[in-house]
Amino acid sequence: MKKLLYIVAVAAVAAACTAKNAESEGTGLLSLTAAREGIYAATKANDVLADFVVDIVRPSDGWTKHFDHYIDIPQTVSLGSGDYTITVASPEKRDAAWNLPYYEGSASFTIRVDELTPVNVTATLQNMKVSFVLTDSFKSELTSYTIVVTNASSWDAADAAQKSLTWDSKTGDVEQTSGYFSVAPLRVKVDGYRAIDQSETHSELFISEVAAQDHHIITLDARVTGQLNGISITIDPTVNDRESDVEVPGWEEVPVDGGNNSGDDDPTDEPGNPSIDPQPSTAPTMTWEANPTFAPTPIASNMDVEIAIEVSEGIKDFVVDVDSYILGETIAALAGQTYTYSADTPYTMDLINDEAVITALGGMIPAGDALKDKTHVDFSLSQLVPLINVYSPESGSQHTFTLKVTDKKGQSLEQAVVFYAE
């Protein structure tokens, strides 16, 4: 599982909504923190958090408020007291499209009179990704081919055209192009023409076990032996473990002088081959037992901010972005560095390579040799965060620490830890 997390935090500054929303019972404030969580790197606006749409709904009377861009939401939103739901989602949603991941997340919350309500929403991948890998044998044996994938109920369904994508050898970029599909069983159809005599081969695969965030990496292999496996299908084991195989009609081997016609089993079919036997994920993980959802937390003199970090491949880099108008400049000054607070540019602490920062922190949080190459770290912010209250922070102000860990295999994980002043 690879995960990539992208966080934008919204601090506390008052902004009014419409008079219709100000109920007789009074109003309170909403402060929103949203995150995009997924395993695929950002490719376009559809998976850039700043461009996500936001909808607030009050079920009791159907009142709604819509924001076209998450980045344009006021730092606090004034709402009438009552129960609400909020949804954060990618701006475009389609059943089948090229390079179009779709994210969505929602939360329920209650607004109380004269209170600030912090709400944390994580938008996760809701669709599936499909990619293809072509073996050298497939490329050499087939002079041309088309691959069609659909999540329609059948090839002849009325909506099949809107739910299908076609990869074609004529484009020359089959392995570089990925399709995204809403969650439903997948049908895969491959039609090809053999280079040696233009004879046809056809294959179909039905993948019934599917889920959001699945990345189906389908390997196509054409073989010309008496023990033909045809076009074999494997599913990437690093996402949701799936394995599918299909046998298709193929060609009998054409004898060639000096050729090996033994029909020995392909060694890639042997147990233990990583493409056949799914391997457990080694991606980094973070767990906060006292706050499993990493919800925004009020700053207090005594806090339990103990985050267990597992990095089975060993930690290579560990940085923390500090988005706090109090601590950013304070830590920078202690480290002898120049930094002026900006909401767009947090202060970055390199906890492994920046000796000045490590010295300035004085062991208050794990750093240096306590992180480098480690496979398990108990990362504590319990001492550092309460210091914010020493500087009398503005009520409702948010202070975000974004933890970014990278292991020796290049796998990365980001997690925002949000605190607010009461």
N, C-alpha and C positions, 0 to 999 in steps of 0.2 A: 504494500500500500504506500503510495507516494502522495504524499500529500503536499498541496501548496495552499497556506492561509494568508489572505490579504485583508488588513484591518484599517478601518477609518473610525476614529472616536469623535463624538460630538460633545463639546464642553458646555457650560451653563451660562447662557445669556438670554434674557426674557424676550419673547416675541408673541404678539397677540394673534389670535385667529378671528374668525367672523363672529358677529354678535349673535348669530343663530346658535353658535356652539356654547355660548355662555349661559348655562342653565341657571335657574333660580337658586339651586343649591350652592352655587359658587364654582370656582375654578381651581385647578391645580396645574402643575407643569410636568411635561414629559421630556426626558432627556434620553436620546437614543444612541446606542452603540451598536453598529452593525459589522458583521464580518462575512467574508466570502471564504468558504471552505471547499476544497476540491483537490483532485489528484492531477489535474491537467494544467499546464502553464497557460496564462492568459493569452488569447489570440486576437480578440477584438472587443468592441464595446460591450458585447453581450456577457462577457465575464469580467468586466472592469467595474468594481463596486461603486465607484463614483457615479456611474451612469445607470445604476439600478433604479427601478421605480418603487415608490413606497405608497402603500394604501393603508389608511387608518379607518376603522369601521366601529361604530357604536351600535351593537345589535339591538338594543332596547328600542331605538326609534329609526334605525336605518341611516343615521347621519354618517357621512363619509368625507374624507379629505384625501386628495391625491397629490403626490409630488412626482414630477417627471424625472427628476434626478436626485438621487440620494445626497449628493454633494451640496444641493441647494436648500436642504432642510434647515430651518432656523436652529440655532444651538439649543434652544428649548422651545417647546410648543405648548401654548396655553390651551387647555381642554376643559370642558365642563366635567364636573364630577360624574363618575359612572364607570361601567366596565367596557373595555375596548379589546379589539384585536388589531394587530399590525402585521403587514406582510411586506417583505422586501424581496424583489425578484428581478431577474434579467429583463431587459426591455422587450425582447422578442422571444416568442415560444412557437416552435413548429414541431410536427411529428417526425419529420425527416429533413435534414439540411446538412450542408457541408460546413464543417468547422463552426458549429453553433452550439456550444454547451449551454444548458439552461439551469440557472440556480434559483432556488426559492427557499424562504424560511419565514416562519411566523411565530407570534407569541401573543398571549393574552395578558392584560394588565388592568389595574384599577387606578383611576385618578381620584384622589381625595383632596378636599378643599385646602388650599394654601400649603400643599406638600409637593415636593419634587419626587417624581417617580422615575428612577432609572430603569431602562428596559434594554436587554441584550438580545439581539436577533442574529442567528447564524444562518446564512443562505447556503444551502448545500446543493450539490449536483443532483438534479432530478431526472436526467436522461442518461443514455448509454452511448458509449463511443465504439465505433467499429473501424478497425484498420486491417490491412492485409500485408502479409509477408509472402513473397514468391521465391520458391527455391530455384536454384540454377537449373535443375531438371525441368521444372515447369516452364521456365523461360525458353529453354532450348527445344523442348518437345512441341510447344505450341507456337504457331506462327501468329495467331491472333486469338483473342478471347474477350468475353464480356462477363462481368460479375454484377448481379443484381441482388440487392438486399431490401427486404420490406418488413414492416411490422404490421401490415394489414392482415385481416383474418384469412385471406386467401389471395392468390395471384389475380383472381378475377373480381375481387371485391370492388365496390363502387369507388372507394377511396384509395385504392391501391396506388394510383398515380401520385397522390399527395404524400404517400407514406413510403415511397421507394426511392432508392438512389442507385445509379449505375456507374460502375467503374469500367473503363474501356481501354484496351491495350493501345489504341490509337492515340490516347492522350499522353502516354509515356510517363505518367506520374502516379500510377496506381498505389505504389507503396508510400508515397508522400502525402496522400490525401485521405483524410479521415471523415467519416460520416457520423452524425449524431441522430439518435432515434429516441422517441418517447418510449417508456417502458411497456413492452408487450413482446410476446414470443417473436423471434426473428426467423425469417425464411431466407436462405441463401441459395442462389442458382448460378451455376457456372457453365458457360457454353464456350467450347474451344475447338480449334482446328489444328490437327497435327501437322507439323512442318514437313514431314517426309512425304506425305501423300494427300494432305488436306482432308483426311477422314475426320469425322466429328466425334466429340466426346461431350457428354452432358452429365451434370451432377447437381443434386439438391441436398440441402441440409436444413433441418428444423431444430432450432434451439429453443426449448420450452422453458428452461430455468433461467430467468432474467431478473435483474434488479437495478435500481438506480445506482449509478457510479460504476457499473460493470464496464470494463474495457475489454471488448471481445477482439483479441488479436488473432486473426484467422490465417493460418498458414496453408498455402495451396501448393501441392506437390503432385506432379504427374510422373508416373513410373511405367516402364514398358517391360515388365517381367511376368512370368507365369503366375507369380504370387502377388499380383497387382493390388496395392492398397488404394490406388486411384488418388483422389484429391483428399488429403487428410486435413482435419480441422483441429486446431488446438486453441485453447482460450488462455489468455495471460493469467498466470497464477498469482500475480502481485496485487490484483484488485479483489474481486470476489472469486474464490477458487471455483473454476469451472473447467470441465474437460469434455469435449465432444469429438467423436470420430465418425466418419462416414466412408463407406466403401462405394465406389462408383465404377461403372463399366470402363474398361481401359483397353489397351491394345496388347495382343500377344507380342512377345519379343521377336524382332526381325533378326535372324541369325546373321552374324558377321564373322568372317574368318578371323580366328585368333581371339574371339571374344569369350568372355566368361559367362557361360549359360548355366551356372550351377544353381541359380535360384536361391542362394543363401539368404537367410533372414537379414533385413536391414538392421544394422546395429542401432539405429535411432529408435527402434521399437523396443529395445531392451529396457527392463526396469532399472531405475536409477538415473535415466536420462532426464535432465531438468525440464525439457520441453514436454515430457510425458508425466512425470511425477511432480505435482505442484509443491513449491517450497514455501514455508511460512514467511511472512513479511518481516523484514529487518529494519523498517523505517522507524525513526525516532518517535517516541510518544511522551506526552506530559499528562500527569494526573494530579489534581488538587483535591485531596480527600475531603477537606472541609467545605469545598465549593466545587462540586463535580462539573457544573455547567459553566464555570468561570464567569458567573454573573457579576455585574458591577457591585463593589463592596464599599460600605462606608468606612472612613478612616477613623481608627480608634487608638487609644494608648496601648492596648494589648490586642494583638492580632495573630491569627493563625494563617500565615501565608507560606505553607510548606508544600512545594511543588516537586513531586517525584518525576525525574526525567530518566527514561530508559533509552540508551543508545547502544544497541548491541554491536555495532560496527566501530564504536569508539568515537569520541568527540574530536572533531578537527577544528571547528570554529564555533564561537559562542559570542554573540553580540546582543545588547539590549538597547532598544530605542526608547528614550525617556521623553515622553510628551507631557511635560509638567512645567508650568511657568515658574515654579518654585525650585524644584530639584534639578532641572536641566542646567540652569546658570550656576547653582550652588556647587554641584559636583564638578562642573567644568572649572570653576574658580579654584577649588581645592586641588585639582590636577594641574593647575597652572596653565590652563587653556582658555582661549577666548571664544565665548559662545553667547549669542543674544537670542533669547527665546523667540521662536516663531512656530505657530500652529502647523505650518506647512513643512517645517524642517525640525524634527525632534533631535535632541542631543543623543549621539550614539556612543555607547560604552563598549569597547572591544575588551572583553573580560579575559582574553587569553594573550593578546599581543601588545596591548597598551599598558606598559609598566606604570605610567603616570596615573592612569585611572585606577589600576589595581592598588597602588600605594595609597591613593586618596581614599579609597573605600575602607581601607584598614581592616579587612577581614569581615566587614559587615555582611557581605554576601559572598558566596563561593566565587573564586576567580583564580586565574593562573593555573598552577599545577593541580588545584582542586577540581579543575574542569578538563584540562587537556588529556586526551586519550581515555578518559573515563567512560565506562559503560553504564554506570548508574550514578546519579547525583541527586542529593536532597537539596534542592535550590530554595533558599529561604529569603523572603522579603519582609519577614516579620519585624526586623529591627529598622530597616530603611524607611518603609512606608510611614510609620507613625511620626517620623521627623517632619513630615509635611505640616502637621498640626502646630508645630513649634512656631511656624511663620504665619499663623492665623490666616489660613487660606479663605478665599471667598466662598461663602456657602453655596453649594451646588457645583462648584468647580470640579472638573474631572482631571485625573492624573493617570496616564496610561503607560504601562511598561510592556513593550512588545519583545518577547523572548524569541530569539532566532538561533537555532542550533543546526549545525551541518556536520554529518558524520564523514568518515574517511572514504565512503563510497559515493559521496556527493549528494546523499539524500538529505533534504532539509525539512524543517518544521518551524512554523511561526505560530505563536500564541500570544494574544493580547490579554493583559491582566489589568483591569480597570478599577480605579478607586475614586471615590468622590467625597467631598467635604460636606458635612451636615450643617 
